């Protein structure tokens, strides 16, 4: 591929040795061109404007402005796909969560990148993923907590209905959307909310802790055998999150497509356990995870909603769901208000 057609990557990294190694690692792919290396956050912001890269890789610990502030500034002034690659953002880190909700698309720890093995299958897959991320459409960062002033448009309104449980699935671009939607649920919201967020293994725990400090409702990881009460429950890394007919969580590790946890598994279990009182919501993300489970909810008479194309970073998962039929297609503000209006199904949980 000619340099004019290659995906342009800007590296922000204050270690000269690591920046050089990362540059060599990326340019093993002929479809990736490293257009510059920034040594500080301030330099990265200027280089984003000057070089117009397709993707920014960003260390979190930098001299002067730190990486989180760089994410916020870039996403406000010159939004583009950002992948954080840092030794500071460790497993379970809440700083990773802050970066994701500020607009970064993915978090990788430096130990995950084997720069000394650029030719193995894993390295090729990683570069392929970065190429795909570089083509993502991202918008300016917005306030993600609190209740938006915008009113749900009349075309997006749905009849008030009951729900025994809500299942939400998201992937690339999902954390800020989840924060926006979940931030609209009041502290007395009684319907259990079960969430699958595709995320690099090791980071979901930090994201859950970070959300728990920000939201009105309690947020925690679901545990096998635990009863599904009011609050927000995330699937852990270990397996698929299911809801049983008795209203308890079950974690399963049986392969279901390419993802674990799987949105299809979650929504399918809600269809079986809650029937017409199941609600499924599928948000931004690559692929089709969620389409099969959402169809099962629809067959049982439950409600299905999907994020609209205009507000999605990747209109893959929600599009696949929409093609099968949905009750509501809307932006995060409208989705959050629609969920907040749901009433608990009496005697269902």
Secondary structure, 3 states (H helix, E strand, C coil): CCCCCCEEEEEECCCHHHHHHHHHHHCCCCCEEEEEEECCHHHHHHHHHHHCCCEEEECCCCCCCCHHHHHHHHHHHCCCEEEEEECCCCCCCHHHHHHHHHCCCEEEEHHHCCCCCCCCHHHHHHHHHHHHHHCCCCCCCCCCCCCCCCCCCHHHCCCCCEECEEEEEECCCHHHHHHHHHCCCCCCCCCEEEEEECCCCCCHHHHHHHHHHHCCCCEEECCCCCECCCCEEECCCCCEEEECCCCEEEEECCCCCCCCCCHHHHHHHHHHHHHHHEEEEECCECCCCCHHHHHHHHHCCCEEEEECCCCCCCECHHHHHHHCCCCEEECHHHHHHHHHCCEECCCCC
